[in-house]
């Protein structure tokens, strides 16, 4: 009896969601930001750190469009520069302190043209993520 309910449950989920969405989420292609500690910097010395985004379970990370946003505090004297899928924090910090910020990433997924159905297919389960980071600047 339990097996019958399990089968009915699976069929109803597939009917409501559609097979294509389920398979995409099994593969679980989604944007990722690294969980990493940023190096500490020193007031008056050049600082340079890069954070490279990627797509989980996708060897062709470079075919996506990456859009970054930063929320929070970046030390005075440092700038944020973006080079395709890498966000750089660089410059010469002016003040010591602990600076916390969030990087939000939205990825424009590539769409593949299916010759057979003559339709475009989106291949991602999720298109956004975010990660909290911290920079410590010492004297």
Secondary structure by P-SEA (a helix, b strand, c coil): caaaaaaaaaaaaaaaccaaaaaaaaacbbbbbbbcccccccccbbbbbbbbbbbccccccccbbbbbbbcccccccbbbbbcccbbbbbcccccbbbbbbbbbbbbbbbbbbcccccbbbbccccccbbbbbbbbbcc
